[in-house]
Amino acid sequence: MKAFTVFVTRKIPDKGIKLLQAAGCKVVISKHKRPLTTKELYAGAKKADALLCLLTDKIDAAFIQKNNQLKIVANYAVGFDNVDVKAAIAAKLPISNTPGVLTEAVAEHTFALMMALARRIVESDAFLRAGKYKAWEPELLLGSSIAGKTLGIVGLGRIGFAVAQRAVKGMGMKVVYNDVKPNPDFEKEYGGVYMPLDKILKVADVVSLHVPLLPSTRHLISAKQLGMMKPTAYLINTSRGPVVDENALVAALRKRRIAGAALDVFEFEPALAPGLAALDNVVITPHTASATVEARQAMGELAAQNILAVMRGKKPVTPVNPELYK
């Protein structure tokens, strides 16, 4: 068994790297602390057997065709909208991702955003730091209670499920949800009610998005959908930026059409839609929902395990294109 040369497109926590090295792999890590240019990506990949890449690396049909020596592309993420999976299937190139290991981290971050928004934590912090706090006041920076309210989950996958668990068990919230099909077990244990998206938007006090980026989910939330929401409702997005029409969201927030939004991902990432950062009814974090030491180490380990499985002639642990192994 020949050990692989693995090109890693950015420095990641070291557990996964050590796992590869312990198996005899030669690991080459990009020295850049920014997304690679196309030229840099091609240069690093061309001498590698395996690529451990990030969401910022575009693995399109041209890349796959040009780097036909690659035995696997291991994406350091749950999402894989940066990869042309159809082209990979045609080229019989295994693609893997890192689902499951970051579920708890993203669910925690989603809930943190929800609470920060409802209780106006960011506004309060800025208010105090600016020296504006003079005395306790009965109506100073009044927020909204979350306990007992209705949470709308759009996409009841691992992360959506984990958010719903916290909402029901921790805060006594009611949950309405939408997914590709109903989940009777979830409904039985957590009292969730399956609804079409339009109805969720009308009844939910908080709408939390947990869908992958697909042609069908791009701008899933736009002006029309925002117009259906309660004026007191909040929108949370920790899925993918283009799921929300960010310009439409800015307009809705300016007009106070909805009470607020919290975003960890952005349509034009890393850029923000004009005017978004100036709004006081939005909380924004720089795509850090999975940014815990535990989650990022586990992501690296799983990516490494996928590479080692292919090196040993086996199917990846978490393949994106399992049809290659039928």
VENHULIN-V959387 format. One record per backbone hydrogen bond with DSSP energy under -0.5 kcal/mol. NH is the residue of the N-H (numbers start at 0). CO is the residue of the C=O. If there is no record, write none. Layout:
BEGIN
NH,CO ; NH,CO
END
This chain:
BEGIN
5,3 ; 5,25 ; 6,4 ; 6,49 ; 7,5 ; 7,27 ; 8,6 ; 8,51 ; 15,12 ; 16,12 ; 17,13 ; 18,14 ; 19,15 ; 20,16 ; 21,17 ; 22,18 ; 23,20 ; 24,19 ; 25,3 ; 26,24 ; 27,5 ; 27,25 ; 28,26 ; 29,7 ; 40,36 ; 41,37 ; 42,38 ; 43,39 ; 44,40 ; 45,41 ; 47,44 ; 48,4 ; 49,4 ; 50,71 ; 51,6 ; 52,50 ; 52,73 ; 56,53 ; 57,55 ; 58,56 ; 58,81 ; 59,57 ; 63,59 ; 64,60 ; 65,61 ; 66,62 ; 67,64 ; 69,66 ; 70,48 ; 71,48 ; 72,93 ; 73,50 ; 73,71 ; 74,72 ; 74,95 ; 75,52 ; 76,74 ; 82,79 ; 83,58 ; 84,82 ; 87,83 ; 88,84 ; 89,85 ; 90,86 ; 91,88 ; 92,87 ; 93,70 ; 93,91 ; 95,72 ; 96,317 ; 97,76 ; 100,98 ; 102,99 ; 105,101 ; 106,102 ; 107,103 ; 108,104 ; 109,105 ; 110,106 ; 111,107 ; 112,108 ; 113,109 ; 114,110 ; 115,111 ; 116,112 ; 117,113 ; 118,114 ; 119,116 ; 120,115 ; 123,119 ; 124,120 ; 125,121 ; 126,122 ; 127,123 ; 128,124 ; 129,125 ; 130,127 ; 131,126 ; 133,131 ; 139,136 ; 141,138 ; 143,117 ; 147,170 ; 148,145 ; 150,148 ; 150,173 ; 151,205 ; 152,150 ; 152,175 ; 153,151 ; 153,207 ; 154,152 ; 154,177 ; 156,154 ; 160,156 ; 161,157 ; 162,158 ; 163,159 ; 164,160 ; 165,161 ; 166,162 ; 167,163 ; 168,164 ; 169,164 ; 169,165 ; 170,165 ; 170,166 ; 171,167 ; 172,166 ; 173,148 ; 175,150 ; 176,192 ; 177,152 ; 183,181 ; 186,182 ; 187,183 ; 188,184 ; 189,185 ; 190,186 ; 191,185 ; 192,174 ; 194,176 ; 198,195 ; 199,195 ; 200,196 ; 201,197 ; 202,198 ; 203,199 ; 204,149 ; 205,149 ; 206,233 ; 207,151 ; 207,205 ; 208,235 ; 209,153 ; 213,211 ; 216,213 ; 217,213 ; 218,241 ; 219,216 ; 219,242 ; 220,242 ; 221,219 ; 225,221 ; 226,222 ; 227,223 ; 227,224 ; 228,224 ; 228,225 ; 229,200 ; 229,203 ; 232,229 ; 233,204 ; 234,259 ; 235,206 ; 236,261 ; 237,208 ; 242,239 ; 243,240 ; 244,220 ; 245,243 ; 248,244 ; 249,245 ; 250,246 ; 251,247 ; 252,248 ; 253,249 ; 254,250 ; 255,252 ; 256,251 ; 257,251 ; 258,232 ; 259,232 ; 260,280 ; 261,234 ; 262,282 ; 263,236 ; 264,236 ; 266,240 ; 268,265 ; 270,267 ; 275,272 ; 278,274 ; 278,275 ; 281,278 ; 282,260 ; 284,262 ; 286,263 ; 286,284 ; 290,287 ; 291,289 ; 295,291 ; 296,292 ; 297,293 ; 298,294 ; 299,295 ; 300,296 ; 301,297 ; 302,298 ; 303,299 ; 304,300 ; 305,301 ; 306,302 ; 307,303 ; 308,304 ; 309,305 ; 310,306 ; 311,307 ; 312,309 ; 313,308 ; 318,315 ; 319,94 ; 320,94 ; 323,320 ; 324,321 ; 325,322
END
